[in-house]
Amino acid sequence: MMNNKNRSEELIIRRAQLSDLKDIMPVFDCARRFMAQTGNPTQWADGYPEPSFIAEEIASGHCYVFVDPLGKIVATFCYIEGDDPTYHVIEGGKWLNEAPYAVLHRLASDGSYSGIADLCLDWCFTKTANLRVDTHQDNKVLQHILLKHGFTYCGIIYVRNHSPRLAYQKIL
């Protein structure tokens, strides 16, 4: 962690551009280190997400960045409206509804500002009233944040590589 500024209101959120890729990837490196330090060393193992995948997310308009007053990218996330195929099957529970929803994926911060997840979730709920999120069973930090924000644990889904993820949903 750097200074861990608590002035997240200084940040702007904007859609990422392909020219941002070189500044986004180090944010994922910081997030991987943070996850490993907090007991979650395997969620983004082996260099996931790869630059080519994030470039696809940028091209699709799904990738967003948090930019500080000096123009530095300090965090990133993917916000996707519409059906997520990995959410079709859920075990050990069920979704709160089957209404149209959005998904938050790949939230990552460089640690220089606190409250990034809170700010991100607030932003998402300006775009949708029905949000789904999944996370690794070892990602206790995100699980805590989701529960703090009123998300409901819904069950287990499986991502593309068939590994399980805890699934959460919140409806405003």
N, C-alpha and C positions, 0 to 999 in steps of 0.2 A: 504494500500500500504506500502511496505517496502522501501528499498532504491531507488527503481525504477531506476536501473542502465540503462544507455543508451548505453551499449556496447553489444547489441544483437549479434554482429558479433562473440562474444566469444562462443556463443551457438552452439551446434551441434543438428541436428535433426536425430533421428534414429527410427526404428520400435520398438514399445513397446514389452516387454516380459512379460509373466505372473508374473514373480517375481517383476515387476514394479508396479503391481496393488496397493499395499499398499502405494506407493508414489504418484500414480496418483490421487487417490480418494480425498486426501486433497486439490489438485489443484482445483477440482470441487467445494469443499466447499468454497474456496477463491473466485472463479468465481461467485458462487451464491450470496455471500455477496456483491461483486462488482455490480452485476446486480441489486440487491435490492436497493443499494445506488444510482444507476443512473436511477431509475424509472422503473425498469423491475423486479418486485418481483415474477412474476408467471411463467416465461419461464421454469425454471428448478425446479419447486416446488416439494415437497414431495420426495426429495432425488434422483430425476432423475439427471443424469443417475445412475442406480443402479450398484453396483460392479459386479453382475453377467452379466449384459449387456456389461459392458466394458471388462470383461473377454472374452466374446464371440467375441467382436471386435478385441481384441488382438489375439485370436486364429485364426480369419479370416485374420489377417495380415493388418487390416484397421487402427489400432491405432498407432499413432506416438507420440514421446515425444521430448521436447526440454530439453537438459541437459547442465548445466552450467560447467565451468572448474573444479569444485570440485566434479562433478558427481551427483549433485542434479537435480531432475526433477522439472522444473519450469513452464512448460506448456505442453499441450497435445491437440491433434486434431485427427479426423478421416478423412482419405482421401480414397475415394472409387471410383474406375474406373468402369464404367458400368451403366446399367439401374437402376434407383431408382423408385420403384413402386409408391411412394408418389408423384412423379413428372409427372405421366401419365395424370392427370387432372389438368388443370390450369384455374382459373377463372379470368375474368377482364383483360385478356391480352393473350399473347402467348410467348412461348420460342423463342429465336432468331433463332434457327435452330433445326433440329432433328438429327444432326450428333452425333456420339458417344461422350460422355462427362464423366467428373469426378465430384464428389460432395465433398464439404468440410462440415463436420458436427462436432459439439461438440468441438469447439475451446475454450479452457479455459487456464487461466494463474493464477499464484499465485501473480502477481503484482510486482514481484521483478525486472523485466526487462521491459522497455518500447519498443514499436515497435514489439511486438510478432505477432500481426495480419499481419503487413506489411511483416515480415519475412516469415510467414506461406504462405501468398498469393504468394509471390515471389517463394517459394519452390514449391507450387502447379503448378505454370506455367512453372517449369522446367520439369514437368511430363505430362502436358496436355496443349492443346491450347484452350480447351473448358471446362469452369468450371461453375458449378451451385452451388448456396448457398441459403439457406432459413433462415429466422430469425423471431422472434416474433415481432409484431407491436410495442411493447414497448422497443425493443432493439435499441434505437436510436444510441448508440455508434457503433454497428456493421453496421447499415445502413449507417452512415456517412463514415465509413472506406471503405465500398464497393463502394459507389459513388465516393469517393476520388480516388479509384483504377480503375475507369472506368467501373464498372459494370452497367448494365442496369436493372432497375426494370421491371419485366415481368408479374407479376400478383400474385394471391394468390393460394397457394397449401394447402392441409390438411395433417397433419402428422397422424401417426397411431391412436392417441387418438381423431382424427377428429377435432383438434383445428387448426385454420388458421395460416399460415405463409406467410410472404412476400418473394417472390421468385425473385432471381437475377441471371444474367448470364453474363459472359464475354467471348468473343472469341478473341484470339490473331490474 
